Amino acid sequence: MARQIDYYFSTQSPWTYIGHALFEDVAASHGLKINYKPVQLGEVFSETGGLPLAKRHPARQRYRMMELQRWRDKRGLTFNLRPRFFPGNPRLADGVVIAALAEGLKAEPFMRRAFAALWEGESDLADPETIARIADAAGLPGAKLVARSGTDEIGAVYDQNRNEAIAAGVFGAPSWVLDGEVFWGQDRIELLADALKSGRKAYGSDV
């Protein structure tokens, strides 16, 4: 049976976008089964002591902009540091990911396009027509998934993902949980790859 990894993210998160392709490569090379779990970051922040971007100290905001530029170059990406529709409401796009999974469909091609649409294409991920087009381009039934995204059923899964994230010790995105060990941030992907390659037991906090 393939090892599993829980992937907590938001389609709005720049750090998820920056690390997504590399993580997918690492997961594929190790035959991991990925459990995609979109989460409402604002709620995770409030539960775990974090702050939304606008409420962070100016020094932290300035440093974030430098880090975006560094990692943009490091990962070979080109994107807008201040896209027109960020920050926005990720509920629709995150819900489409959940809806696609509920339909037994592959959500990753949509995720990849949604990240690029926001950070490269200045697109609004809260706009149903835009999301439907992105889903269609990913080979998914866009209109159907957009409609299902707003249902109570999908909302319940979204809430469950948040609760599971907090219970697992997740406090930001992207985060991956492998055998109970949390790897937070796209700059931890190499550490995740090392853990997979070595086959070591999961590290814990009780040492």
C-alpha positions, 0 to 999 in steps of 0.5 A: 500500500502506498504511503499517504501524505496530507496536503493542507493548502489554500488556492490563494496562498502564494507559498503553496503556488511557489512550492506546488510543482516541486512537491508534486514531483517529490510525491510522484518520485516516492509513490505517495498518495496525496490527500488534498485538503484545502483549508480556510487559512484565516480560520487556521490563523485565528485558532493557532495564534497567527495574523492575517497579512494586513494585521502583521507588523510592517517589518514582517510585511516587508520581509515577506515581499523580499522572500517572495522575490527570492523564492520566485527566482529560486523556483524559476517562476514569474508572477506578480508580487501584488496581484489584483485580486489578492487577498481575496476569498478562496472559498469558491476555488477551494470548494471546487477542489473538494467538489472535484475530489468528491466526484472522484476526479483529479483536482491537481490540474485545476489547482495548478491552473488556479494558482497561475491564474491568480498570481500570473494572470490577474484573475479573480478566484472568487468569480464563478465564471472564471473558476468554471473556465479554469476547471474546464481547461483542466478537463473538469466539468466547470459549471457542475463543480462551481455549483457543487462548491457552494453546497453545505456538503462541500462546506462541511468538508472544508470545515472538517479539513480545518479541524483536522489541520489544527488537530494535526498541528498545522498553522499555515500553508502549505503544510504536509503531514507525513506519519504525524510529522508536520512540514510547514512551508514550501521551503521545507520540501527538501526536508520532506524529500530527505525524510522520504529518501531516508525512510526514517521514523517521524520526528515528534515534539516529545524529545 
